[in-house]
Amino acid sequence: MRKVALSLFLVAIVVLAAGCVGKSTGLTEEKVINAIKNIKTAHYDENFTMAMDFTIPDDNTTINMTMHFRINAMMDRVKKRALGNYTGWVYYSGLNMTFNWPVYIEGNDTYLKVDGKWYNATDNQETGAGSYNLDAIRAILNSTNVSIMPVDGGYQFKLNVTFEQFANATGRTYALNRLFQINGTVETHAGWVLVKLKKDGTPYYIETYFDLTLNIPHPLTNDTIPVHVIVHDSEALNKINEPVVIEKPKGVENAPRFDGLWD
């Protein structure tokens, strides 16, 4: 599971690297860094949707899967804690699954309360993710135009990126590494990042979108299986620096592993 408000702060690194954006808005490196440091508490809302379809060449069976996840939580960045709800649904070849689980995050550890019991649902692949690659971000900015405009009492800017560029820039290359291990490739048909900041440089909204084709080799033949994937994610902060009280729930200590989301 992704860490609350982790990828949201990609916007900070983007602004730091984007000298052109800073010049046109006054969003200097120091201003943005101070704005982020000043975010102590906030309410966090993320909505993630993925749609995937492909055809199995053996019998021309078409597989469709759609999933939607939402994390709505309050967070304390000083204590490195978050508490809220993790809800969503998954549709897969005629089957539907829905869930509504309390979620508690402390440091790098994520816990879910399922059927009245807490489980450790930390995704080891995501642990430590989000160590941004400044060189990769500068390369993106040098290869694309960044449009910026005043909006909602602050600023909004948008840039086009490929999935590979985004994964490299945000330190989340494990998905690409898996694909490359099986000699697969990824094509980005459309990809963009939309960011909103307050005038003081505080990031409060980021939206990403990717339309991809994953070309995966058939395990037994030389055929290539094209997998069409659309990913849409939005993350928002509100009630910034309003008081929050987050106590560690009873039952979190020594919680057993829960791998139901990934296995």
Secondary structure, DSSP 8 states (H G I E B T S, - for coil): ---TTSGGGHHHHHHHH-HHHHHHH---HHHHHHHHHT--EEEEEEEEEEEEEEEETTTTEEEEEEEEEEEEEEEETTTTEEEEEEEEEEEETTEEEEEEEEEEEETTEEEEEETTEEEE---TTTTT-----HHHHHHHHHHS--EEEEETTEEEEEEE--HHHHHHHHT--HHHHHHHHTT-EEEEEEEEEEEEEETTS-EEEEEEEEEEEEEEE-SSSS-EEEEEEEEEEEEEEESTT--------TT-TT--B--TTT-
